[in-house]
Amino acid sequence: MASADKLINTYVPEKDVFALHFLQSLSNLRTQNPLNSPDKSIDRVRKIKKAAYVSMARAAGGTSRLWSRALLRRAAKDDNKSVRFSRRKRKVTWKISSKRKRSNQRAPVVEEAAERLRNLVPGGGGMETSKLMEETAHYIKCLSMQVKVMQCLVDGLSPK
Amino acid sequence: MSSSRRSSQASSSSRISDDQITDLISKLRQSIPEIRQNRRSNTVSASKVLQETCNYIRNLNKEADDLSDRLTQLLESIDPNSPQAAVIRSLING
């Protein structure tokens, strides 16, 4: 059902949105685990890293993008929680066509590189190549935004 | 993590033309700082762009890892009376 001229949306929110979500995540972590709890350091790193990715996914649009959906779903599974996803009204991308799969519709060298990309982008495994690229563009922007936020935080916290 | 793989690979969007692929790739290219404009054929530059993208994502993940590390250390060792702690407190509670 994808129209030939569908608009590619790569809008990414401002840095503040990412910062806010991340700080909120961090503060939730602190209330759950007081600083002096016997957590091992590596567990704390893992928790903070996870908080970073989850807050990034939320800031980027939560369940409205395929990659953030996949990321949040993966994180919820890790926590053994179930996340409520609202039904998307829009048609889902990965519909199974009745046509035979044309494996050489694109040059094999492109598909090969796309395969590596699929392993890196959350939810990439189920995406058709053109959708994958759209999601990747958005993912990259959000990821670099999140990294900037974390860098600012680290810079602000580091002793002068 | 097991995401559904090729079993649900849709070929119904195979009608997307090469023009659109080019357009998408140029959009992707704009998101990556290192890519230079490449005058070579579509196929070759496409796979190069995708490769650069993979590298870029891996770098970002690595940076996020390192920053998580440092952030954890800083948060653990922060002196509650320092100005930094006050900043954090105000940010988190504000």
gemmi code that builds the backbone of each chain (N, CA, C; Angstrom):
import gemmi

chains = {
    "A": [
        ("MET", (0.835, -1.193, 0.000), (0.000, 0.000, 0.000), (0.869, 1.243, 0.000)),
        ("ALA", (2.193, 1.042, 0.010), (3.058, 2.214, 0.081), (2.957, 2.969, -1.230)),
        ("SER", (2.576, 4.196, -1.129), (2.491, 4.981, -2.355), (3.894, 5.309, -2.823)),
        ("ALA", (3.990, 5.536, -4.099), (5.318, 5.704, -4.668), (5.992, 6.963, -4.156)),
        ("ASP", (5.207, 7.960, -3.744), (5.833, 9.216, -3.345), (5.703, 9.484, -1.861)),
        ("LYS", (5.809, 8.452, -1.044), (5.561, 8.733, 0.369), (6.666, 9.595, 0.940)),
        ("LEU", (6.236, 10.477, 1.805), (7.141, 11.454, 2.371), (8.024, 10.776, 3.403)),
        ("ILE", (9.287, 11.060, 3.362), (10.201, 10.456, 4.317), (10.380, 11.415, 5.481)),
        ("ASN", (9.958, 10.974, 6.632), (9.990, 11.839, 7.789), (11.222, 11.539, 8.616)),
        ("THR", (12.129, 12.498, 8.714), (13.267, 12.274, 9.594), (13.357, 13.367, 10.643)),
        ("TYR", (12.192, 13.810, 11.091), (12.195, 14.856, 12.109), (12.700, 14.303, 13.433)),
        ("VAL", (13.606, 15.043, 14.045), (14.158, 14.632, 15.327), (13.939, 15.776, 16.317)),
        ("PRO", (13.470, 15.473, 17.521), (13.225, 16.559, 18.471), (14.519, 17.249, 18.902)),
        ("GLU", (14.341, 18.360, 19.603), (15.493, 19.134, 20.053), (16.270, 18.370, 21.122)),
        ("LYS", (17.489, 18.808, 21.338), (18.355, 18.156, 22.324), (17.710, 18.166, 23.702)),
        ("ASP", (16.978, 19.251, 24.016), (16.371, 19.360, 25.343), (15.477, 18.188, 25.661)),
        ("VAL", (14.745, 17.735, 24.645), (13.809, 16.630, 24.861), (14.578, 15.384, 25.292)),
        ("PHE", (15.675, 15.141, 24.597), (16.496, 13.978, 24.965), (17.060, 14.144, 26.362)),
        ("ALA", (17.546, 15.371, 26.654), (18.152, 15.611, 27.967), (17.129, 15.379, 29.067)),
        ("LEU", (15.929, 15.890, 28.840), (14.889, 15.761, 29.854), (14.570, 14.300, 30.129)),
        ("HIS", (14.361, 13.548, 29.060), (14.032, 12.134, 29.239), (15.143, 11.393, 29.955)),
        ("PHE", (16.382, 11.735, 29.578), (17.515, 11.021, 30.179), (17.621, 11.332, 31.667)),
        ("LEU", (17.494, 12.626, 32.015), (17.592, 12.999, 33.420), (16.481, 12.354, 34.238)),
        ("GLN", (15.309, 12.294, 33.640), (14.206, 11.642, 34.332), (14.511, 10.166, 34.585)),
        ("SER", (15.059, 9.521, 33.547), (15.458, 8.123, 33.695), (16.466, 7.967, 34.822)),
        ("LEU", (17.455, 8.852, 34.835), (18.501, 8.778, 35.850), (17.913, 8.965, 37.236)),
        ("SER", (17.002, 9.915, 37.351), (16.464, 10.166, 38.676), (15.614, 8.981, 39.132)),
        ("ASN", (14.929, 8.323, 38.177), (14.204, 7.114, 38.544), (15.139, 6.037, 39.052)),
        ("LEU", (16.297, 5.945, 38.383), (17.293, 4.955, 38.820), (17.720, 5.222, 40.249)),
        ("ARG", (17.944, 6.528, 40.543), (18.422, 6.867, 41.878), (17.393, 6.538, 42.943)),
        ("THR", (16.115, 6.767, 42.645), (15.118, 6.467, 43.672), (14.956, 4.965, 43.838)),
        ("GLN", (15.163, 4.231, 42.728), (15.052, 2.778, 42.886), (16.242, 2.211, 43.652)),
        ("ASN", (17.415, 2.691, 43.320), (18.620, 2.151, 43.950), (19.398, 3.254, 44.621)),
        ("PRO", (19.282, 3.384, 45.930), (20.094, 4.400, 46.593), (21.569, 4.135, 46.330)),
        ("LEU", (22.311, 5.229, 46.257), (23.686, 5.147, 45.793), (24.543, 4.154, 46.558)),
        ("ASN", (24.217, 3.946, 47.824), (25.100, 3.104, 48.617), (24.657, 1.656, 48.634)),
        ("SER", (23.773, 1.283, 47.728), (23.338, -0.110, 47.713), (24.471, -0.977, 47.159)),
        ("PRO", (24.472, -2.238, 47.517), (25.613, -3.087, 47.164), (25.655, -3.521, 45.700)),
        ("ASP", (25.111, -2.712, 44.814), (25.199, -3.053, 43.395), (26.641, -3.053, 42.931)),
        ("LYS", (26.934, -4.002, 42.074), (28.285, -3.982, 41.507), (28.369, -2.849, 40.494)),
        ("SER", (29.577, -2.361, 40.338), (29.753, -1.215, 39.452), (29.292, -1.525, 38.038)),
        ("ILE", (29.582, -2.744, 37.586), (29.266, -3.050, 36.196), (27.753, -3.118, 35.998)),
        ("ASP", (27.034, -3.498, 37.064), (25.584, -3.493, 36.952), (25.063, -2.080, 36.809)),
        ("ARG", (25.704, -1.178, 37.534), (25.253, 0.216, 37.459), (25.489, 0.780, 36.077)),
        ("VAL", (26.653, 0.427, 35.499), (26.942, 0.909, 34.147), (25.881, 0.403, 33.182)),
        ("ARG", (25.552, -0.879, 33.343), (24.560, -1.472, 32.462), (23.229, -0.756, 32.606)),
        ("LYS", (22.859, -0.446, 33.846), (21.573, 0.207, 34.073), (21.548, 1.593, 33.444)),
        ("ILE", (22.665, 2.291, 33.594), (22.704, 3.645, 33.044), (22.679, 3.610, 31.524)),
        ("LYS", (23.405, 2.639, 30.973), (23.406, 2.540, 29.513), (21.995, 2.233, 29.015)),
        ("LYS", (21.338, 1.335, 29.726), (19.980, 0.983, 29.322), (19.057, 2.184, 29.454)),
        ("ALA", (19.233, 2.937, 30.555), (18.411, 4.131, 30.740), (18.623, 5.095, 29.589)),
        ("ALA", (19.877, 5.175, 29.124), (20.173, 6.084, 28.016), (19.419, 5.666, 26.763)),
        ("TYR", (19.474, 4.370, 26.421), (18.827, 3.924, 25.192), (17.316, 4.029, 25.299)),
        ("VAL", (16.783, 3.648, 26.452), (15.329, 3.699, 26.598), (14.831, 5.134, 26.554)),
        ("SER", (15.533, 6.032, 27.245), (15.081, 7.420, 27.234), (15.232, 8.009, 25.847)),
        ("MET", (16.269, 7.579, 25.124), (16.413, 8.049, 23.750), (15.230, 7.603, 22.903)),
        ("ALA", (14.844, 6.335, 23.076), (13.724, 5.821, 22.290), (12.445, 6.584, 22.610)),
        ("ARG", (12.266, 6.900, 23.902), (11.057, 7.634, 24.293), (11.080, 9.035, 23.721)),
        ("ALA", (12.250, 9.689, 23.844), (12.362, 11.063, 23.347), (12.121, 11.108, 21.843)),
        ("ALA", (12.545, 10.064, 21.158), (12.481, 10.074, 19.699), (11.082, 9.803, 19.174)),
        ("GLY", (10.172, 9.456, 20.047), (8.819, 9.239, 19.567), (8.183, 7.970, 20.077)),
        ("GLY", (8.878, 7.263, 20.985), (8.270, 6.106, 21.633), (7.887, 5.020, 20.652)),
        ("THR", (6.598, 4.772, 20.558), (6.188, 3.654, 19.722), (5.826, 4.079, 18.305)),
        ("SER", (6.109, 5.316, 17.988), (5.687, 5.742, 16.665), (6.741, 5.473, 15.602)),
        ("ARG", (7.924, 5.042, 15.979), (8.915, 4.665, 14.984), (9.258, 3.202, 15.176)),
        ("LEU", (9.585, 2.556, 14.098), (9.848, 1.121, 14.186), (11.047, 0.811, 15.082)),
        ("TRP", (12.130, 1.585, 14.942), (13.318, 1.245, 15.720), (13.090, 1.486, 17.200)),
        ("SER", (12.395, 2.578, 17.549), (12.200, 2.836, 18.969), (11.228, 1.842, 19.582)),
        ("ARG", (10.234, 1.433, 18.766), (9.335, 0.391, 19.227), (10.108, -0.873, 19.581)),
        ("ALA", (10.970, -1.272, 18.635), (11.742, -2.502, 18.830), (12.639, -2.389, 20.049)),
        ("LEU", (13.240, -1.218, 20.217), (14.138, -1.003, 21.344), (13.379, -1.109, 22.663)),
        ("LEU", (12.222, -0.445, 22.737), (11.444, -0.466, 23.971), (10.929, -1.864, 24.269)),
        ("ARG", (10.539, -2.567, 23.193), (10.050, -3.924, 23.384), (11.163, -4.804, 23.939)),
        ("ARG", (12.353, -4.652, 23.369), (13.491, -5.445, 23.824), (13.816, -5.154, 25.277)),
        ("ALA", (13.785, -3.854, 25.626), (14.092, -3.464, 27.005), (13.055, -4.013, 27.973)),
        ("ALA", (11.790, -3.982, 27.567), (10.729, -4.477, 28.441), (10.874, -5.983, 28.649)),
        ("LYS", (11.289, -6.657, 27.574), (11.466, -8.108, 27.703), (12.578, -8.420, 28.690)),
        ("ASP", (13.645, -7.582, 28.649), (14.738, -7.758, 29.589), (14.262, -7.654, 31.018)),
        ("ASP", (13.346, -6.715, 31.232), (12.836, -6.500, 32.581), (11.702, -7.443, 32.916)),
        ("ASN", (11.340, -8.299, 31.975), (10.171, -9.170, 32.153), (8.908, -8.380, 32.407)),
        ("LYS", (8.887, -7.212, 31.815), (7.654, -6.438, 31.934), (6.912, -6.537, 30.609)),
        ("SER", (5.645, -6.252, 30.673), (4.952, -6.156, 29.381), (4.621, -4.703, 29.136)),
        ("VAL", (4.921, -4.269, 27.928), (4.674, -2.863, 27.606), (3.392, -2.771, 26.816)),
        ("ARG", (2.602, -1.805, 27.176), (1.359, -1.651, 26.443), (1.634, -0.830, 25.191)),
        ("PHE", (1.356, -1.427, 24.050), (1.522, -0.697, 22.805), (0.155, -0.353, 22.256)),
        ("SER", (-0.048, 0.899, 21.972), (-1.324, 1.249, 21.368), (-1.315, 0.779, 19.925)),
        ("ARG", (-2.431, 0.333, 19.496), (-2.564, -0.143, 18.119), (-2.274, 0.978, 17.161)),
        ("ARG", (-1.368, 0.729, 16.231), (-1.097, 1.784, 15.283), (-2.151, 1.757, 14.195)),
        ("LYS", (-2.716, 2.916, 13.925), (-3.759, 2.946, 12.907), (-3.153, 2.748, 11.531)),
        ("ARG", (-1.932, 3.249, 11.404), (-1.280, 3.173, 10.091), (-0.945, 1.726, 9.767)),
        ("LYS", (-0.937, 1.397, 8.498), (-0.641, 0.025, 8.104), (0.798, -0.319, 8.469)),
        ("VAL", (1.001, -1.481, 9.005), (2.325, -1.897, 9.413), (3.173, -2.194, 8.183)),
        ("THR", (4.440, -1.955, 8.287), (5.290, -2.045, 7.114), (5.467, -3.455, 6.593)),
        ("TRP", (5.630, -4.411, 7.491), (6.033, -5.728, 7.021), (4.859, -6.618, 6.692)),
        ("LYS", (4.106, -6.229, 5.697), (3.036, -7.135, 5.310), (3.581, -8.186, 4.349)),
        ("ILE", (3.019, -9.358, 4.433), (3.496, -10.457, 3.602), (2.778, -10.394, 2.271)),
        ("SER", (3.552, -10.238, 1.243), (2.924, -10.081, -0.063), (2.662, -11.445, -0.677)),
        ("SER", (1.718, -11.469, -1.580), (1.444, -12.742, -2.228), (2.432, -12.971, -3.360)),
        ("LYS", (3.137, -11.920, -3.721), (4.106, -12.079, -4.796), (5.288, -12.896, -4.288)),
        ("ARG", (5.937, -13.521, -5.228), (7.113, -14.284, -4.852), (8.210, -13.325, -4.455)),
        ("LYS", (8.996, -13.709, -3.465), (10.059, -12.822, -3.030), (11.107, -12.722, -4.111)),
        ("ARG", (11.397, -11.502, -4.529), (12.409, -11.320, -5.547), (13.720, -11.000, -4.855)),
        ("SER", (14.579, -11.981, -4.782), (15.779, -11.760, -4.000), (16.791, -10.893, -4.714)),
        ("ASN", (16.677, -10.761, -6.020), (17.699, -9.953, -6.677), (17.120, -8.641, -7.178)),
        ("GLN", (16.159, -8.127, -6.415), (15.580, -6.877, -6.862), (16.579, -5.750, -6.701)),
        ("ARG", (17.506, -5.918, -5.778), (18.549, -4.915, -5.691), (19.891, -5.616, -5.828)),
        ("ALA", (20.871, -4.844, -6.157), (22.190, -5.432, -6.344), (22.599, -6.171, -5.081)),
        ("PRO", (23.147, -7.346, -5.233), (23.513, -8.156, -4.058), (24.469, -7.431, -3.124)),
        ("VAL", (25.340, -6.596, -3.671), (26.285, -5.920, -2.799), (25.555, -4.932, -1.886)),
        ("VAL", (24.469, -4.359, -2.385), (23.678, -3.459, -1.559), (22.967, -4.241, -0.465)),
        ("GLU", (22.366, -5.363, -0.872), (21.637, -6.165, 0.098), (22.553, -6.702, 1.188)),
        ("GLU", (23.778, -7.006, 0.795), (24.737, -7.533, 1.771), (25.053, -6.479, 2.828)),
        ("ALA", (25.301, -5.259, 2.371), (25.575, -4.188, 3.321), (24.332, -3.890, 4.146)),
        ("ALA", (23.177, -3.972, 3.512), (21.932, -3.719, 4.238), (21.748, -4.749, 5.347)),
        ("GLU", (22.191, -5.953, 5.092), (22.065, -7.008, 6.097), (22.861, -6.674, 7.348)),
        ("ARG", (24.075, -6.143, 7.143), (24.881, -5.752, 8.305), (24.181, -4.639, 9.068)),
        ("LEU", (23.575, -3.740, 8.312), (22.864, -2.625, 8.938), (21.704, -3.133, 9.770)),
        ("ARG", (21.035, -4.161, 9.257), (19.880, -4.703, 9.973), (20.256, -5.188, 11.356)),
        ("ASN", (21.504, -5.691, 11.479), (21.930, -6.174, 12.788), (22.167, -5.038, 13.767)),
        ("LEU", (22.387, -3.837, 13.237), (22.743, -2.728, 14.107), (21.552, -1.873, 14.511)),
        ("VAL", (20.554, -1.828, 13.659), (19.401, -0.979, 13.935), (18.321, -1.818, 14.613)),
        ("PRO", (17.799, -1.361, 15.738), (16.766, -2.136, 16.429), (15.577, -2.383, 15.514)),
        ("GLY", (15.143, -3.627, 15.487), (13.978, -3.937, 14.675), (14.272, -4.028, 13.190)),
        ("GLY", (15.540, -3.926, 12.840), (15.872, -3.899, 11.423), (15.577, -5.190, 10.698)),
        ("GLY", (15.584, -6.296, 11.469), (15.440, -7.589, 10.829), (14.155, -7.748, 10.040)),
        ("GLY", (13.106, -7.055, 10.471), (11.847, -7.232, 9.785), (11.560, -6.168, 8.754)),
        ("MET", (12.515, -5.332, 8.473), (12.239, -4.199, 7.597), (12.686, -4.449, 6.176)),
        ("GLU", (11.895, -3.939, 5.299), (12.297, -3.926, 3.896), (13.376, -2.870, 3.728)),
        ("THR", (14.201, -3.040, 2.717), (15.423, -2.236, 2.641), (15.175, -0.729, 2.642)),
        ("SER", (14.193, -0.280, 1.900), (14.004, 1.165, 1.842), (13.505, 1.707, 3.178)),
        ("LYS", (12.654, 0.914, 3.861), (12.192, 1.324, 5.175), (13.358, 1.317, 6.158)),
        ("LEU", (14.217, 0.315, 5.990), (15.390, 0.214, 6.847), (16.204, 1.489, 6.771)),
        ("MET", (16.372, 2.014, 5.575), (17.207, 3.201, 5.438), (16.563, 4.415, 6.065)),
        ("GLU", (15.264, 4.504, 5.937), (14.570, 5.620, 6.566), (14.726, 5.553, 8.081)),
        ("GLU", (14.493, 4.352, 8.614), (14.624, 4.190, 10.063), (16.058, 4.436, 10.516)),
        ("THR", (17.010, 4.005, 9.697), (18.414, 4.197, 10.060), (18.751, 5.675, 10.151)),
        ("ALA", (18.278, 6.452, 9.178), (18.584, 7.874, 9.191), (18.081, 8.500, 10.488)),
        ("HIS", (16.866, 8.145, 10.869), (16.305, 8.695, 12.102), (17.070, 8.199, 13.316)),
        ("TYR", (17.391, 6.922, 13.298), (18.103, 6.313, 14.421), (19.443, 7.000, 14.648)),
        ("ILE", (20.150, 7.246, 13.548), (21.461, 7.864, 13.654), (21.363, 9.256, 14.259)),
        ("LYS", (20.389, 10.019, 13.783), (20.234, 11.364, 14.319), (19.961, 11.322, 15.819)),
        ("CYS", (19.064, 10.434, 16.211), (18.707, 10.359, 17.633), (19.881, 9.871, 18.465)),
        ("LEU", (20.588, 8.892, 17.936), (21.724, 8.344, 18.674), (22.790, 9.411, 18.885)),
        ("SER", (23.072, 10.189, 17.859), (24.102, 11.218, 18.023), (23.618, 12.308, 18.966)),
        ("MET", (22.322, 12.570, 18.977), (21.757, 13.535, 19.914), (21.948, 13.047, 21.338)),
        ("GLN", (21.635, 11.769, 21.550), (21.754, 11.184, 22.877), (23.204, 11.218, 23.350)),
        ("VAL", (24.124, 10.915, 22.436), (25.545, 10.939, 22.795), (25.959, 12.353, 23.205)),
        ("LYS", (25.434, 13.356, 22.456), (25.758, 14.747, 22.810), (25.281, 15.074, 24.216)),
        ("VAL", (24.056, 14.643, 24.522), (23.502, 14.919, 25.845), (24.376, 14.304, 26.929)),
        ("MET", (24.771, 13.038, 26.695), (25.582, 12.357, 27.694), (26.940, 13.045, 27.853)),
        ("GLN", (27.475, 13.491, 26.737), (28.765, 14.178, 26.799), (28.643, 15.453, 27.620)),
        ("CYS", (27.577, 16.194, 27.400), (27.361, 17.426, 28.163), (27.263, 17.131, 29.649)),
        ("LEU", (26.555, 16.056, 29.950), (26.381, 15.697, 31.353), (27.714, 15.329, 31.991)),
        ("VAL", (28.482, 14.540, 31.262), (29.785, 14.132, 31.775), (30.682, 15.360, 31.954)),
        ("ASP", (30.653, 16.250, 30.961), (31.465, 17.457, 31.060), (31.048, 18.295, 32.258)),
        ("GLY", (29.731, 18.396, 32.460), (29.252, 19.203, 33.575), (29.618, 18.621, 34.925)),
        ("LEU", (29.701, 17.283, 34.960), (29.960, 16.638, 36.235), (31.438, 16.481, 36.543)),
        ("SER", (32.262, 16.533, 35.502), (33.674, 16.283, 35.728), (34.280, 17.400, 36.561)),
        ("PRO", (35.169, 17.029, 37.463), (35.819, 18.064, 38.265), (36.662, 18.956, 37.376)),
        ("LYS", (36.612, 20.233, 37.637), (37.312, 21.188, 36.776), (38.811, 21.050, 36.952)),
    ],
    "B": [
        ("MET", (18.154, -11.400, 21.359), (16.973, -10.769, 20.773), (16.656, -11.430, 19.452)),
        ("SER", (15.436, -11.847, 19.290), (15.103, -12.438, 17.999), (14.062, -11.581, 17.336)),
        ("SER", (14.485, -10.838, 16.389), (13.485, -10.076, 15.636), (13.150, -10.880, 14.392)),
        ("SER", (11.965, -10.715, 13.925), (11.575, -11.527, 12.784), (12.445, -11.182, 11.592)),
        ("ARG", (12.941, -12.174, 10.959), (13.897, -11.942, 9.892), (13.229, -12.077, 8.533)),
        ("ARG", (13.890, -12.779, 7.633), (13.469, -12.761, 6.247), (12.085, -13.348, 6.039)),
        ("SER", (11.617, -14.088, 7.024), (10.340, -14.747, 6.808), (9.252, -13.745, 6.509)),
        ("SER", (9.392, -12.550, 7.066), (8.353, -11.576, 6.782), (8.865, -10.469, 5.897)),
        ("GLN", (9.905, -10.734, 5.188), (10.452, -9.713, 4.302), (9.443, -9.409, 3.215)),
        ("ALA", (9.027, -8.190, 3.152), (8.004, -7.847, 2.174), (8.646, -7.557, 0.839)),
        ("SER", (8.128, -8.130, -0.179), (8.615, -7.761, -1.492), (7.593, -6.907, -2.196)),
        ("SER", (6.531, -6.559, -1.464), (5.500, -5.785, -2.117), (5.981, -4.377, -2.409)),
        ("SER", (7.006, -3.913, -1.683), (7.496, -2.577, -1.975), (8.561, -2.626, -3.047)),
        ("SER", (8.630, -3.721, -3.776), (9.656, -3.807, -4.799), (9.402, -2.801, -5.898)),
        ("ARG", (8.210, -2.199, -5.857), (7.928, -1.223, -6.884), (8.673, 0.076, -6.640)),
        ("ILE", (9.321, 0.178, -5.493), (10.089, 1.398, -5.262), (11.186, 1.477, -6.295)),
        ("SER", (11.250, 2.596, -6.956), (12.164, 2.703, -8.071), (13.573, 2.987, -7.587)),
        ("ASP", (14.468, 2.872, -8.505), (15.850, 3.182, -8.188), (16.008, 4.648, -7.821)),
        ("ASP", (15.173, 5.477, -8.405), (15.228, 6.905, -8.072), (14.977, 7.124, -6.598)),
        ("GLN", (13.998, 6.377, -6.085), (13.679, 6.554, -4.680), (14.788, 6.038, -3.787)),
        ("ILE", (15.398, 4.960, -4.241), (16.534, 4.458, -3.472), (17.616, 5.516, -3.424)),
        ("THR", (17.858, 6.121, -4.572), (18.877, 7.170, -4.614), (18.515, 8.300, -3.666)),
        ("ASP", (17.242, 8.642, -3.666), (16.802, 9.725, -2.811), (16.988, 9.376, -1.337)),
        ("LEU", (16.586, 8.152, -0.995), (16.744, 7.715, 0.384), (18.210, 7.684, 0.772)),
        ("ILE", (19.018, 7.219, -0.148), (20.436, 7.128, 0.175), (21.024, 8.514, 0.364)),
        ("SER", (20.580, 9.472, -0.428), (21.143, 10.812, -0.245), (20.691, 11.395, 1.080)),
        ("LYS", (19.441, 11.046, 1.488), (18.987, 11.496, 2.799), (19.862, 10.894, 3.890)),
        ("LEU", (20.135, 9.609, 3.732), (20.962, 8.909, 4.700), (22.344, 9.523, 4.715)),
        ("ARG", (22.817, 9.815, 3.538), (24.146, 10.379, 3.398), (24.253, 11.696, 4.144)),
        ("GLN", (23.183, 12.481, 4.084), (23.226, 13.775, 4.759), (23.335, 13.625, 6.265)),
        ("SER", (22.864, 12.468, 6.767), (22.908, 12.301, 8.208), (24.287, 11.898, 8.693)),
        ("ILE", (25.124, 11.495, 7.778), (26.434, 11.019, 8.181), (27.472, 12.062, 7.817)),
        ("PRO", (28.185, 12.542, 8.777), (29.112, 13.649, 8.486), (30.249, 13.287, 7.549)),
        ("GLU", (30.666, 11.998, 7.567), (31.915, 11.727, 6.857), (31.781, 11.498, 5.361)),
        ("ILE", (30.581, 11.221, 4.936), (30.448, 10.806, 3.533), (30.675, 11.982, 2.591)),
        ("ARG", (31.496, 11.774, 1.636), (31.679, 12.799, 0.610), (30.759, 12.509, -0.562)),
        ("GLN", (30.507, 13.508, -1.345), (29.695, 13.293, -2.531), (30.425, 12.374, -3.493)),
        ("ASN", (29.737, 11.390, -3.917), (30.391, 10.381, -4.754), (29.757, 10.343, -6.131)),
        ("ARG", (30.561, 10.513, -7.145), (30.011, 10.582, -8.490), (29.904, 9.226, -9.162)),
        ("ARG", (30.255, 8.187, -8.442), (30.266, 6.887, -9.123), (28.868, 6.306, -9.225)),
        ("SER", (28.803, 5.111, -9.726), (27.490, 4.543, -10.023), (26.693, 4.354, -8.748)),
        ("ASN", (25.393, 4.257, -8.926), (24.473, 4.128, -7.789), (24.826, 2.963, -6.884)),
        ("THR", (25.061, 1.817, -7.524), (25.254, 0.605, -6.740), (26.475, 0.724, -5.835)),
        ("VAL", (27.570, 1.162, -6.418), (28.804, 1.223, -5.642), (28.655, 2.212, -4.501)),
        ("SER", (28.142, 3.388, -4.766), (28.043, 4.367, -3.690), (27.015, 3.932, -2.660)),
        ("ALA", (26.001, 3.200, -3.098), (24.998, 2.737, -2.146), (25.632, 1.843, -1.098)),
        ("SER", (26.403, 0.877, -1.549), (26.965, -0.037, -0.554), (28.014, 0.673, 0.300)),
        ("LYS", (28.697, 1.654, -0.303), (29.665, 2.415, 0.495), (28.951, 3.198, 1.587)),
        ("VAL", (27.841, 3.841, 1.200), (27.071, 4.601, 2.181), (26.608, 3.689, 3.307)),
        ("LEU", (26.083, 2.526, 2.936), (25.595, 1.603, 3.956), (26.724, 1.154, 4.873)),
        ("GLN", (27.879, 0.924, 4.270), (29.022, 0.507, 5.078), (29.428, 1.602, 6.050)),
        ("GLU", (29.516, 2.836, 5.532), (29.863, 3.955, 6.396), (28.843, 4.108, 7.508)),
        ("THR", (27.582, 3.890, 7.150), (26.532, 3.968, 8.156), (26.763, 2.966, 9.273)),
        ("CYS", (27.073, 1.729, 8.887), (27.342, 0.705, 9.902), (28.472, 1.148, 10.816)),
        ("ASN", (29.551, 1.639, 10.202), (30.676, 2.082, 11.015), (30.265, 3.211, 11.948)),
        ("TYR", (29.494, 4.132, 11.400), (29.077, 5.278, 12.200), (28.245, 4.833, 13.392)),
        ("ILE", (27.308, 3.912, 13.152), (26.471, 3.424, 14.244), (27.329, 2.724, 15.293)),
        ("ARG", (28.283, 1.902, 14.820), (29.135, 1.215, 15.785), (29.905, 2.222, 16.628)),
        ("ASN", (30.402, 3.272, 15.974), (31.123, 4.296, 16.729), (30.238, 4.956, 17.767)),
        ("LEU", (29.026, 5.286, 17.373), (28.105, 5.917, 18.306), (27.818, 4.992, 19.481)),
        ("ASN", (27.619, 3.712, 19.201), (27.376, 2.775, 20.294), (28.564, 2.729, 21.250)),
        ("LYS", (29.755, 2.723, 20.655), (30.959, 2.689, 21.485), (31.041, 3.940, 22.349)),
        ("GLU", (30.772, 5.099, 21.737), (30.791, 6.344, 22.500), (29.789, 6.298, 23.635)),
        ("ALA", (28.597, 5.793, 23.333), (27.571, 5.707, 24.369), (28.047, 4.801, 25.502)),
        ("ASP", (28.702, 3.704, 25.136), (29.257, 2.808, 26.153), (30.237, 3.541, 27.051)),
        ("ASP", (31.213, 4.212, 26.403), (32.236, 4.907, 27.171), (31.626, 5.973, 28.072)),
        ("LEU", (30.684, 6.726, 27.510), (30.066, 7.789, 28.297), (29.267, 7.204, 29.460)),
        ("SER", (28.606, 6.064, 29.236), (27.893, 5.428, 30.345), (28.859, 5.071, 31.456)),
        ("ASP", (29.997, 4.529, 31.053), (31.044, 4.199, 32.028), (31.426, 5.406, 32.865)),
        ("ARG", (31.798, 6.478, 32.172), (32.260, 7.658, 32.878), (31.162, 8.264, 33.731)),
        ("LEU", (29.968, 8.259, 33.187), (28.849, 8.826, 33.938), (28.641, 8.058, 35.229)),
        ("THR", (28.717, 6.719, 35.133), (28.549, 5.901, 36.334), (29.601, 6.247, 37.372)),
        ("GLN", (30.857, 6.331, 36.903), (31.922, 6.664, 37.850), (31.675, 8.013, 38.501)),
        ("LEU", (31.307, 8.991, 37.664), (31.111, 10.333, 38.194), (29.974, 10.368, 39.187)),
        ("LEU", (28.878, 9.662, 38.851), (27.736, 9.695, 39.752), (28.054, 8.996, 41.070)),
        ("GLU", (28.860, 7.941, 40.979), (29.203, 7.223, 42.204), (30.078, 8.053, 43.110)),
        ("SER", (31.019, 8.776, 42.485), (32.047, 9.420, 43.296), (31.706, 10.867, 43.600)),
        ("ILE", (30.500, 11.258, 43.255), (30.198, 12.680, 43.413), (30.074, 13.033, 44.888)),
        ("ASP", (30.694, 14.118, 45.224), (30.640, 14.593, 46.592), (29.343, 15.369, 46.768)),
        ("PRO", (28.493, 14.944, 47.720), (27.168, 15.561, 47.817), (27.215, 17.061, 48.072)),
        ("ASN", (28.343, 17.555, 48.549), (28.372, 18.979, 48.857), (28.971, 19.815, 47.749)),
        ("SER", (29.404, 19.158, 46.685), (30.070, 19.925, 45.641), (29.045, 20.673, 44.799)),
        ("PRO", (29.506, 21.690, 44.091), (28.587, 22.422, 43.197), (27.997, 21.520, 42.122)),
        ("GLN", (28.793, 20.515, 41.705), (28.250, 19.630, 40.663), (27.018, 18.903, 41.162)),
        ("ALA", (27.089, 18.452, 42.409), (25.949, 17.723, 42.954), (24.726, 18.623, 43.012)),
        ("ALA", (24.985, 19.904, 43.339), (23.868, 20.837, 43.405), (23.224, 21.004, 42.037)),
        ("VAL", (24.078, 21.057, 41.025), (23.549, 21.187, 39.662), (22.664, 19.993, 39.314)),
        ("ILE", (23.189, 18.812, 39.593), (22.427, 17.601, 39.295), (21.120, 17.588, 40.041)),
        ("ARG", (21.205, 17.928, 41.318), (20.001, 17.929, 42.122), (18.963, 18.858, 41.523)),
        ("SER", (19.405, 20.041, 41.129), (18.439, 20.997, 40.597), (17.890, 20.523, 39.265)),
        ("LEU", (18.738, 19.891, 38.449), (18.259, 19.393, 37.162), (17.242, 18.288, 37.349)),
        ("ILE", (17.539, 17.390, 38.285), (16.657, 16.239, 38.447), (15.359, 16.635, 39.117)),
        ("ASN", (15.441, 17.517, 40.079), (14.230, 17.863, 40.790), (13.469, 18.986, 40.127)),
        ("GLY", (14.142, 19.759, 39.298), (13.489, 20.890, 38.648), (12.508, 20.362, 37.651)),
    ],
}
model = gemmi.Model(1)
for chain_id, residues in chains.items():
    chain = gemmi.Chain(chain_id)
    for i, (resn, *xyz) in enumerate(residues, 1):
        res = gemmi.Residue()
        res.name, res.seqid = resn, gemmi.SeqId(i, " ")
        for name, pos in zip(("N", "CA", "C"), xyz):
            atom = gemmi.Atom()
            atom.name, atom.element = name, gemmi.Element(name[0])
            atom.pos, atom.b_iso = gemmi.Position(*pos), 0.0
            res.add_atom(atom)
        chain.add_residue(res)
    model.add_chain(chain)
structure = gemmi.Structure()
structure.add_model(model)
structure.setup_entities()
